[in-house]
Amino acid sequence: MKNLKIILLLSVISFSNLSAEDGASLDSSSKSITCGAEIDYNSKYLWHGQAYSDGPVLQPSVWTSYMDFTLTAWTNYEIQENLNETDVILGYSRDIGKFSIEPSLSYYNYFHQTDTAPLLEFSAKITHPLCGKFSVYTLQNFYFLSGDFGDSYFGGLGINFESGTDSVKFNISPFASLGSKKYNRENFGHGRWAINMLSLDAAVECSLPGGWYVKPHYTFTTISNKALLEDNRNNSSAGIAIGREF
């Protein structure tokens, strides 16, 4: 718990210092309000390398953005079961120099799961270009409220490759993550800090007239540490998202 608070404090201080140093050079943000909606079909619900459904799911979402802030409502509906999760996410995005900073606060609420408490997540993603069409990013997640995940940490480092045109874009991203003692104990039964997951995400986004887009995508994950999980370590999910921004 003490180490988690120190990590979170350092993250906030670093972000504040970076904003103060480069704030004068930031471009003024657009003050127009934009909205969007998406429905995403997935063959399986994957989250941090683990499957949370036995079959396909629909994951609709709606969002609205003003200046650098975005408010999103996201749901998970198991096609063979029912609606079992609704999340509300408040995100912020800002380019500071060559860095892209994306902190967010998410509230997870689980329906029909009496043994699962709501979860509060603070997340920070920082991206920096490497060379050409490659960029490197770090994702840091801190969890609160929940008895299972509360006061735990999950984060990692990834590389992103993106190429294409204004109408068709291809993206592929490998990622490696680290989990805290409590996170790994609650998920895998082993209370130790460990590199716990390797993943690969790929997607093709096609822009259509009228603000519509179609995005087929694929995710593969593996629990990389056998000491955490010996069986059923590999998972994959394929899906397609259809949405519109207006």
C-alpha positions, 0 to 999 in steps of 0.5 A: 500500500505504501509503495502504491501511494509513492508510485501514484504521488510520483506520477502526479508530480511528474505530470504537474511539472511537465505541464508547468514547464510546457504550458506556455507553448500549448496550442489553444484547444477547440471549444466545440462539443463533439459526440460519438457512439460505437457498438463493438462485437467481440468473440470474448471479453478480455481484460488484462489477459483474462477472459471474463466471458464464455462467449461473444459480447456486445460492448456499446458506448457513447461519449461526448468531448469538450476541449481536452476532456471526454466523458464516456459511458461503456457497457458489456452485454453477454449475448448468451447472458445479460448486461453485467457491467457499466463503466463511466470514464472521464478522460483528458488528453493533451500534447505537451512537446513531443509527449501525449498525456492521457490521464483518466478516471474510471468507475466500474459497476458490475451487475448480477455479480454480488461478489464483485464490488465496484472499482475505481481506476486512475489511469495514465498513458504517456506516449512519445514518438520513436522513429518513423511510424513507431511510438512508445507508450507507458500505461499506469493503472491504480485501483481503489474501492474494490475489496478485490483490486483496491490499492493495487497496481497494473501497468506496463510498456508498449510499442505502437506502429501505425500506418495508412491513409486518411481513410484507412489506418492500420495499427499493431501494438505489443505490450508487456505488463507488471502487476503488484502483489495484491493485483496478482494475488487476487487474480492468480492466487500468488502474491508477488510483484511480477511481469504477468502479461504479454499482449498483441493488439491489431486493428484496421480502421476504415473511415466512411462518409458521414463520420462513420467508421468500421474497425475490425480488430484482434487481440492475443494475450498470454500470462507470461509467468508460469508461477502465476498461472499454469493452465489456460494461459493464452486467450484471444478475441476477434471483433469488429466495431462500428461507430460514428462521431458527430 
